[in-house]
């Protein structure tokens, strides 16, 4: 597995866990917003979206940061 792919998978996991933390926090303070199954399904969608976005944008962001560092 390439480092870029591994990074995208890890970002997907971070996105899914962040979503689940937000759902749990909302449930603690305001009451359940969605069921556990629905939250899991949306978390999977968030993970896939985050992973695909990270994979697609990582090279562009790295290139932009390198150009920005060279300009300084």
C-alpha positions in Angstrom: 0.0 0.0 0.0 1.3 3.4 -0.9 1.8 6.1 1.8 -0.9 8.2 0.1 -3.4 5.4 0.3 -2.6 4.7 3.9 -3.0 8.4 4.7 -6.4 8.5 3.0 -7.6 5.4 4.9 -6.5 7.0 8.2 -8.2 10.3 7.4 -11.4 8.3 6.6 -11.2 6.7 10.0 -10.7 10.1 11.6 -13.7 11.5 9.8 -15.9 8.6 10.8 -14.9 8.7 14.4 -15.3 12.5 14.6 -18.8 12.1 13.2 -19.7 9.5 15.8 -18.3 11.7 18.6 -20.5 14.5 17.4 -23.6 12.2 17.3 -22.8 10.9 20.8 -22.3 14.4 22.2 -25.6 15.6 20.7 -27.4 12.5 22.2 -25.9 13.3 25.6 -27.1 16.9 25.6 -30.3 17.0 23.5 -31.5 13.5 23.0 -30.9 10.9 20.3 -30.8 12.4 16.9 -30.5 9.1 15.0 -30.4 5.4 15.9 -27.2 3.5 16.3 -27.6 1.8 12.9 -28.3 5.1 11.1 -25.3 6.7 12.8 -23.1 3.8 11.7 -24.4 4.0 8.1 -23.7 7.7 8.0 -20.3 7.3 9.6 -19.4 4.8 6.8 -20.5 7.4 4.2 -18.4 10.1 6.0 -15.4 7.8 6.1 -15.6 7.1 2.4 -16.1 10.7 1.5 -13.3 11.8 3.7 -10.9 9.1 2.4 -11.7 9.9 -1.2 -11.3 13.6 -0.6 -8.0 13.1 1.2 -6.7 10.9 -1.6 -7.7 13.4 -4.2 -6.5 16.5 -2.5 -3.3 15.4 -0.7 -1.1 15.8 -3.7 -2.6 19.2 -4.6 -2.2 20.5 -1.0 1.4 19.3 -0.8 2.2 21.0 -4.1 0.6 24.2 -2.9 2.4 24.1 0.4 5.8 23.5 -1.3 5.3 26.4 -3.7 4.2 28.6 -0.8 7.3 27.6 1.2 9.6 28.4 -1.8 8.0 31.8 -2.2 8.9 32.8 1.3 
